[in-house]
Amino acid sequence: MREAQRPSVETVNRSGISARSGSSRPHTVFGGAPPWRNYGATVVSAHSPCSEQTVDSGSVKLQLDRRVPSAVSAGGSSILAGGWGPEDGDGGRGRSSSPASGMEQEAAREDADSQPTYRIERPVYSEALIRSKLLSRKENSITLRERLANHFRCSSARARAAVLSFLPILTWLPSYPVRRFLFSDVVSGLSTGVVQLPQGLAYAMLAAVPPVYGLYSSFYPVLLYTFFGTSRHISVGTFAVMSLMIGGVAVREAPDDMFNVLPANASNMSATVDTEARDARRVQVAVMLTTLVGIIQILFGVLRFGFVTIYLTEPLVRGFTTAASLHVFVSQLKYLLGVKTQRFCGVLSIVYSLKAVLWNITSTNVATLILGLVGIVFLYLVKYVNERFKKKLPVPIPGEIIVVMVSTGVSYGLSLSDDYMVDVVGKIPTGLLPPAAPDFSLFPRLITDSFTVAIVGFSMDISLAKTFALKHGYSVDGNQELIALGLCNFISSFFQTFAISCSMSRTLVQESTGGKTQIAGLMASLVVLLVVVAIGFVFQPLPQTALAAIIMVNLLGMFKQFRDIPNLWRTSKIELAIWLVACAASVLLGLDYGLLVAVLFAMLTVIYRTQSPKSSVLGHVPGTGLYYDVDEYEEAAEYEGIKIFHSNSSIYFANSDLYVTSLKEKTGVNPEHIQAARKARKKQEAKANDNHSSPPQICVKYGKQEVTREVSSDNHVAVQHINGPVGDSCPDVDSEVVHLKTPNAVHSIVLDWTPVTFIDSVGAKAIKQVSKEYAAVGVRVVIAACSRSLLAELDTLQFFTGVMTPDVMFPTVHDAVLHCHHSGSCPVAVAAVAAPPPVEELS
């Protein structure tokens, strides 16, 4: 076992020269005993350690004199002032004294000379001393009425700040460098608009609305975001995941079978779907959902609820978007093959959709399939070239618009719709629609879906916005982003749009082509406006399979997220579980229920981590005043009679029992076992008084084994018998004689509360109860490194009553250790209790 330390108690003169040897290394004097090695943390006492009848922390001083270590050098004690050198011995740890190690130590000492010195001398503080002599709270003379008055007071500065916060464009537009930025923004906007045009047509198919509504959604929100958004680089508009979620709601509320029409005087003919009425109803559903999404996002922004996205961790979002890409891919198979199938939504919708496509695969339209495959191959090659030669190309090759123009020309020239039955986009009305109010009768049926769409849309937006803001050195406001998205969705919904977010592919195009500000987004919206107002009719012969090809190729980036699985397996199994659950749940249960399951599972992982924190016993690193896990670092050694317990968790109702159990197991000091040993000893002593011929025997149940000892107080030799499983009674003593290692006398336990951020009433009661149990067997429990906010919580919980007083709270672990040693070394201090040794310590 590791040799135990004793806290250093030293007398050092002003020059730091040892009174005994005259060297520059101070030595330790402990009650007149031979000097101990210097551990860097010294105690200067004005009295003999045992001269006081009460423990007074003011009589003990803490003096630290060491180099400030870096994260690398902190592990080696030889580089620290007052550390263990070759002349100090190895402390029983078997250190090497080879020339190589000596050279390393010498080099480390030379490196330490360049480090700043950490030097402090003060009394050992307890919380009671801090409250009475060191700190005093500021008096808060401001009343609630004055606070409210100050909060709502209006001034020109506040009004200007509010306007600039609501309209971020005013912060950069007046100082916009036209000569430097305008050309880059115009080129970037034109390039982004060329990409946005076919994506708007394609993603409208995912939203289950006519393609022209995708163009509307690519114009109004982009125009509005220029004024209200805080990001300078993201491209808002239609997004595949959002469109798919909206399409699922629209299909659920307006399925095909609601619009079946029987032909007149044709009772034997099958019913046909009134597509015009169906599409009109689905547009109403999408518009009303967008209105609710906008309202929710505005409310969240006003109430400063931008933090809600912290529950959507990166593994969760990536798993969710990967599942959404699978949904999108399967939904486009019918357009690629040219088969007629029903659109499904809800639980297992992806399974039903795939089954329907495979069931009708024999009716594949060959012309549609060929055109789609050619488009996929071409787009893939274009993306490869853009990625491979992105530094040499002035602007990316606009593969999407090329596919749209070529496929439209081929469809028109070969009459694919009439002669080969290829599905095309169809009628695209010219001009913009007049504003119209949404159908609020749909409100009760869409409110739950709107929350999901609102949160997903904002999470996509803020993640990309923060990424590019960090890259280009500016900041974005999450709450203002919520308001901006909300206004884009709410206002645009009156012009027949569906909910939008930002797109990764378009954002990369806008940023890579030199976009500096949202002027680029404004130019992109004007490109879409030109198509809607003037030349929208040109795209009426556009084959739907070409749009399906555009969507499928754009999913390649999301499919690459499957590479996260091996990376997360190596780095974090819990985050891998979140990724897999988010993906699997969203694939099987649908995007709405899947997201809910993923968020709940992510919260459960947080609870799991608090339920299984890492616990350890800390030891002192010589010459530093630092404490680390004794099982992990060989330099860390425990102090004699003191156990320092550390657990990486807060203490509350869910883990308070686990905290107490871990405390007893790690320290090896269990009050119940000690009480049982005492009772057994008293019982054996009573029997020994009746029969003096046999030595007293103690039978103690320890864990799953039973230990029988014959105790001799003269030479510490015991007759011990170790049994297997605990029986009902102690066995006969025909046991062998063994020698016990002398158990360490544990008189104090220090609870390191550095990681504890909060505690509730259940946790506070558990700590007080275990402190009482230890006090009953003579073990003092003190608490170290408790934050001021946590102390305020403890005051509110009336924690400092009974055995727990402010005198047992210390600002640092070293304060607590020195106090415990000083108290434990005095005759009037609480008697030290020997913890029962583990069976494996028997030799």
Disulfide bonds with the S-S distance in Angstrom:
Cys699-Cys730 1.85
